Amino acid sequence: MRISKIIAISISVVLSLATPGMLQAQETTSERRISAFRLVGAAYRGRFKKLGIPAYARLDQAYRGRQLTASDLIQAAIEANQLPPNTLQDKSYIKAVDNGLYGLVTR
């Protein structure tokens, strides 16, 4: 119990010494990020329909017909504030979304 009091006091001291700018910088670096799996699922259920991403069977058709790419879906998620803009440079994330879309059309 004594250790928890020491930790609580330490946290209070650190927070009291932190400037508002320091706290704000921490908040801006922790950006929201939806997993590739959830992104594809959300698209399938029509979450990005207003942003031009078709849902259900039409999503499948658009991907098969190469009218929709993983990057298109990621761009829609960026516009919906679900992903940070730098996600379009994350090749592993793009590949994961592409694999998720491919999984939809091959099931």
CNS distance restraints for C-alpha pairs under 8 A (distance, minus, plus):
assign (resid   1 and name CA) (resid   5 and name CA) 6.55 0.50 0.50
assign (resid   2 and name CA) (resid   6 and name CA) 6.37 0.50 0.50
assign (resid   3 and name CA) (resid   7 and name CA) 6.18 0.50 0.50
assign (resid   4 and name CA) (resid   8 and name CA) 6.10 0.50 0.50
assign (resid   5 and name CA) (resid   9 and name CA) 6.15 0.50 0.50
assign (resid   6 and name CA) (resid  10 and name CA) 6.08 0.50 0.50
assign (resid   7 and name CA) (resid  11 and name CA) 6.15 0.50 0.50
assign (resid   8 and name CA) (resid  12 and name CA) 6.25 0.50 0.50
assign (resid   9 and name CA) (resid  13 and name CA) 6.23 0.50 0.50
assign (resid  10 and name CA) (resid  14 and name CA) 6.22 0.50 0.50
assign (resid  11 and name CA) (resid  15 and name CA) 6.11 0.50 0.50
assign (resid  12 and name CA) (resid  16 and name CA) 6.07 0.50 0.50
assign (resid  13 and name CA) (resid  17 and name CA) 6.25 0.50 0.50
assign (resid  14 and name CA) (resid  18 and name CA) 6.21 0.50 0.50
assign (resid  18 and name CA) (resid  22 and name CA) 6.19 0.50 0.50
assign (resid  18 and name CA) (resid  23 and name CA) 6.95 0.50 0.50
assign (resid  19 and name CA) (resid  23 and name CA) 6.68 0.50 0.50
assign (resid  20 and name CA) (resid  24 and name CA) 6.13 0.50 0.50
assign (resid  21 and name CA) (resid  25 and name CA) 6.10 0.50 0.50
assign (resid  22 and name CA) (resid  26 and name CA) 6.52 0.50 0.50
assign (resid  23 and name CA) (resid  27 and name CA) 6.44 0.50 0.50
assign (resid  24 and name CA) (resid  28 and name CA) 6.32 0.50 0.50
assign (resid  25 and name CA) (resid  29 and name CA) 6.37 0.50 0.50
assign (resid  26 and name CA) (resid  30 and name CA) 6.58 0.50 0.50
assign (resid  27 and name CA) (resid  31 and name CA) 7.68 0.50 0.50
assign (resid  31 and name CA) (resid  83 and name CA) 7.56 0.50 0.50
assign (resid  31 and name CA) (resid  84 and name CA) 6.40 0.50 0.50
assign (resid  32 and name CA) (resid  81 and name CA) 7.95 0.50 0.50
assign (resid  32 and name CA) (resid  82 and name CA) 6.24 0.50 0.50
assign (resid  32 and name CA) (resid  83 and name CA) 5.99 0.50 0.50
assign (resid  32 and name CA) (resid  84 and name CA) 6.94 0.50 0.50
assign (resid  33 and name CA) (resid  82 and name CA) 6.10 0.50 0.50
assign (resid  33 and name CA) (resid  83 and name CA) 4.99 0.50 0.50
assign (resid  33 and name CA) (resid  84 and name CA) 7.03 0.50 0.50
assign (resid  34 and name CA) (resid  38 and name CA) 6.40 0.50 0.50
assign (resid  34 and name CA) (resid  39 and name CA) 6.18 0.50 0.50
assign (resid  34 and name CA) (resid  82 and name CA) 6.25 0.50 0.50
assign (resid  34 and name CA) (resid  83 and name CA) 6.54 0.50 0.50
assign (resid  35 and name CA) (resid  39 and name CA) 6.05 0.50 0.50
assign (resid  36 and name CA) (resid  40 and name CA) 6.26 0.50 0.50
assign (resid  36 and name CA) (resid  93 and name CA) 6.68 0.50 0.50
assign (resid  36 and name CA) (resid  96 and name CA) 5.86 0.50 0.50
assign (resid  36 and name CA) (resid  97 and name CA) 4.98 0.50 0.50
assign (resid  36 and name CA) (resid 100 and name CA) 7.15 0.50 0.50
assign (resid  37 and name CA) (resid  41 and name CA) 6.30 0.50 0.50
assign (resid  37 and name CA) (resid  96 and name CA) 7.67 0.50 0.50
assign (resid  37 and name CA) (resid  97 and name CA) 6.91 0.50 0.50
assign (resid  37 and name CA) (resid 100 and name CA) 6.17 0.50 0.50
assign (resid  38 and name CA) (resid  42 and name CA) 5.93 0.50 0.50
assign (resid  39 and name CA) (resid  43 and name CA) 6.17 0.50 0.50
assign (resid  39 and name CA) (resid  77 and name CA) 7.77 0.50 0.50
assign (resid  39 and name CA) (resid  97 and name CA) 7.51 0.50 0.50
assign (resid  40 and name CA) (resid  44 and name CA) 6.12 0.50 0.50
assign (resid  40 and name CA) (resid  97 and name CA) 6.61 0.50 0.50
assign (resid  40 and name CA) (resid 100 and name CA) 6.15 0.50 0.50
assign (resid  40 and name CA) (resid 101 and name CA) 6.43 0.50 0.50
assign (resid  41 and name CA) (resid  45 and name CA) 6.30 0.50 0.50
assign (resid  42 and name CA) (resid  46 and name CA) 6.40 0.50 0.50
assign (resid  42 and name CA) (resid  47 and name CA) 5.33 0.50 0.50
assign (resid  42 and name CA) (resid  48 and name CA) 7.50 0.50 0.50
assign (resid  43 and name CA) (resid  47 and name CA) 5.31 0.50 0.50
assign (resid  43 and name CA) (resid  48 and name CA) 5.64 0.50 0.50
assign (resid  43 and name CA) (resid  49 and name CA) 7.53 0.50 0.50
assign (resid  43 and name CA) (resid  53 and name CA) 6.94 0.50 0.50
assign (resid  43 and name CA) (resid  54 and name CA) 7.47 0.50 0.50
assign (resid  43 and name CA) (resid  55 and name CA) 6.17 0.50 0.50
assign (resid  43 and name CA) (resid  59 and name CA) 7.84 0.50 0.50
assign (resid  43 and name CA) (resid  73 and name CA) 7.66 0.50 0.50
assign (resid  44 and name CA) (resid  54 and name CA) 7.63 0.50 0.50
assign (resid  44 and name CA) (resid  55 and name CA) 4.78 0.50 0.50
assign (resid  44 and name CA) (resid  56 and name CA) 4.98 0.50 0.50
assign (resid  44 and name CA) (resid  59 and name CA) 6.50 0.50 0.50
assign (resid  45 and name CA) (resid  55 and name CA) 5.78 0.50 0.50
assign (resid  45 and name CA) (resid  56 and name CA) 6.26 0.50 0.50
assign (resid  46 and name CA) (resid  53 and name CA) 7.56 0.50 0.50
assign (resid  46 and name CA) (resid  54 and name CA) 6.66 0.50 0.50
assign (resid  46 and name CA) (resid  55 and name CA) 4.57 0.50 0.50
assign (resid  46 and name CA) (resid  56 and name CA) 7.19 0.50 0.50
assign (resid  47 and name CA) (resid  55 and name CA) 7.99 0.50 0.50
assign (resid  48 and name CA) (resid  52 and name CA) 6.76 0.50 0.50
assign (resid  48 and name CA) (resid  53 and name CA) 5.42 0.50 0.50
assign (resid  48 and name CA) (resid  54 and name CA) 7.49 0.50 0.50
assign (resid  48 and name CA) (resid  76 and name CA) 6.60 0.50 0.50
assign (resid  48 and name CA) (resid  77 and name CA) 7.32 0.50 0.50
assign (resid  48 and name CA) (resid  80 and name CA) 7.81 0.50 0.50
assign (resid  49 and name CA) (resid  53 and name CA) 4.78 0.50 0.50
assign (resid  49 and name CA) (resid  54 and name CA) 5.43 0.50 0.50
assign (resid  49 and name CA) (resid  55 and name CA) 6.58 0.50 0.50
assign (resid  51 and name CA) (resid  76 and name CA) 5.99 0.50 0.50
assign (resid  51 and name CA) (resid  79 and name CA) 8.00 0.50 0.50
assign (resid  52 and name CA) (resid  76 and name CA) 7.81 0.50 0.50
assign (resid  53 and name CA) (resid  59 and name CA) 7.09 0.50 0.50
assign (resid  53 and name CA) (resid  68 and name CA) 7.89 0.50 0.50
assign (resid  53 and name CA) (resid  73 and name CA) 6.87 0.50 0.50
assign (resid  53 and name CA) (resid  76 and name CA) 7.46 0.50 0.50
assign (resid  54 and name CA) (resid  58 and name CA) 5.51 0.50 0.50
assign (resid  54 and name CA) (resid  59 and name CA) 4.80 0.50 0.50
assign (resid  54 and name CA) (resid  62 and name CA) 7.57 0.50 0.50
assign (resid  55 and name CA) (resid  59 and name CA) 4.86 0.50 0.50
assign (resid  55 and name CA) (resid  60 and name CA) 7.98 0.50 0.50
assign (resid  56 and name CA) (resid  60 and name CA) 6.72 0.50 0.50
assign (resid  57 and name CA) (resid  61 and name CA) 6.22 0.50 0.50
assign (resid  58 and name CA) (resid  62 and name CA) 5.96 0.50 0.50
assign (resid  59 and name CA) (resid  63 and name CA) 6.17 0.50 0.50
assign (resid  59 and name CA) (resid  68 and name CA) 7.88 0.50 0.50
assign (resid  60 and name CA) (resid  64 and name CA) 6.12 0.50 0.50
assign (resid  60 and name CA) (resid 101 and name CA) 7.77 0.50 0.50
assign (resid  60 and name CA) (resid 104 and name CA) 6.70 0.50 0.50
assign (resid  60 and name CA) (resid 105 and name CA) 5.56 0.50 0.50
assign (resid  61 and name CA) (resid  65 and name CA) 5.92 0.50 0.50
assign (resid  62 and name CA) (resid  66 and name CA) 6.05 0.50 0.50
assign (resid  62 and name CA) (resid  67 and name CA) 4.91 0.50 0.50
assign (resid  62 and name CA) (resid  68 and name CA) 5.31 0.50 0.50
assign (resid  63 and name CA) (resid  67 and name CA) 5.95 0.50 0.50
assign (resid  63 and name CA) (resid  68 and name CA) 4.87 0.50 0.50
assign (resid  63 and name CA) (resid  69 and name CA) 6.42 0.50 0.50
assign (resid  63 and name CA) (resid 101 and name CA) 7.21 0.50 0.50
assign (resid  63 and name CA) (resid 102 and name CA) 7.94 0.50 0.50
assign (resid  63 and name CA) (resid 105 and name CA) 7.78 0.50 0.50
assign (resid  64 and name CA) (resid 105 and name CA) 7.06 0.50 0.50
assign (resid  68 and name CA) (resid  72 and name CA) 6.13 0.50 0.50
assign (resid  68 and name CA) (resid  73 and name CA) 7.50 0.50 0.50
assign (resid  69 and name CA) (resid  73 and name CA) 6.60 0.50 0.50
assign (resid  69 and name CA) (resid  98 and name CA) 7.27 0.50 0.50
assign (resid  70 and name CA) (resid  74 and name CA) 6.19 0.50 0.50
assign (resid  70 and name CA) (resid  94 and name CA) 6.03 0.50 0.50
assign (resid  70 and name CA) (resid  95 and name CA) 7.68 0.50 0.50
assign (resid  70 and name CA) (resid  97 and name CA) 5.60 0.50 0.50
assign (resid  70 and name CA) (resid  98 and name CA) 5.02 0.50 0.50
assign (resid  70 and name CA) (resid 101 and name CA) 7.42 0.50 0.50
assign (resid  71 and name CA) (resid  75 and name CA) 6.01 0.50 0.50
assign (resid  71 and name CA) (resid  88 and name CA) 6.72 0.50 0.50
assign (resid  71 and name CA) (resid  94 and name CA) 6.57 0.50 0.50
assign (resid  72 and name CA) (resid  76 and name CA) 6.34 0.50 0.50
assign (resid  73 and name CA) (resid  77 and name CA) 6.32 0.50 0.50
assign (resid  74 and name CA) (resid  78 and name CA) 6.18 0.50 0.50
assign (resid  74 and name CA) (resid  83 and name CA) 7.52 0.50 0.50
assign (resid  74 and name CA) (resid  87 and name CA) 7.48 0.50 0.50
assign (resid  74 and name CA) (resid  88 and name CA) 6.94 0.50 0.50
assign (resid  74 and name CA) (resid  94 and name CA) 7.71 0.50 0.50
assign (resid  75 and name CA) (resid  79 and name CA) 6.27 0.50 0.50
assign (resid  75 and name CA) (resid  85 and name CA) 7.97 0.50 0.50
assign (resid  75 and name CA) (resid  88 and name CA) 7.40 0.50 0.50
assign (resid  76 and name CA) (resid  80 and name CA) 6.22 0.50 0.50
assign (resid  77 and name CA) (resid  81 and name CA) 6.23 0.50 0.50
assign (resid  77 and name CA) (resid  82 and name CA) 5.11 0.50 0.50
assign (resid  77 and name CA) (resid  83 and name CA) 5.74 0.50 0.50
assign (resid  78 and name CA) (resid  82 and name CA) 5.66 0.50 0.50
assign (resid  78 and name CA) (resid  83 and name CA) 4.70 0.50 0.50
assign (resid  78 and name CA) (resid  84 and name CA) 5.93 0.50 0.50
assign (resid  78 and name CA) (resid  85 and name CA) 5.90 0.50 0.50
assign (resid  83 and name CA) (resid  87 and name CA) 6.72 0.50 0.50
assign (resid  86 and name CA) (resid  90 and name CA) 7.08 0.50 0.50
assign (resid  87 and name CA) (resid  93 and name CA) 7.24 0.50 0.50
assign (resid  87 and name CA) (resid  94 and name CA) 7.91 0.50 0.50
assign (resid  88 and name CA) (resid  94 and name CA) 7.15 0.50 0.50
assign (resid  90 and name CA) (resid  94 and name CA) 6.30 0.50 0.50
assign (resid  91 and name CA) (resid  95 and name CA) 6.08 0.50 0.50
assign (resid  92 and name CA) (resid  96 and name CA) 6.14 0.50 0.50
assign (resid  93 and name CA) (resid  97 and name CA) 6.25 0.50 0.50
assign (resid  94 and name CA) (resid  98 and name CA) 6.11 0.50 0.50
assign (resid  95 and name CA) (resid  99 and name CA) 6.03 0.50 0.50
assign (resid  96 and name CA) (resid 100 and name CA) 6.19 0.50 0.50
assign (resid  97 and name CA) (resid 101 and name CA) 6.21 0.50 0.50
assign (resid  98 and name CA) (resid 102 and name CA) 6.06 0.50 0.50
assign (resid  99 and name CA) (resid 103 and name CA) 6.04 0.50 0.50
assign (resid 100 and name CA) (resid 104 and name CA) 6.48 0.50 0.50
assign (resid 101 and name CA) (resid 105 and name CA) 6.69 0.50 0.50
assign (resid 102 and name CA) (resid 106 and name CA) 6.28 0.50 0.50
assign (resid 103 and name CA) (resid 107 and name CA) 6.10 0.50 0.50
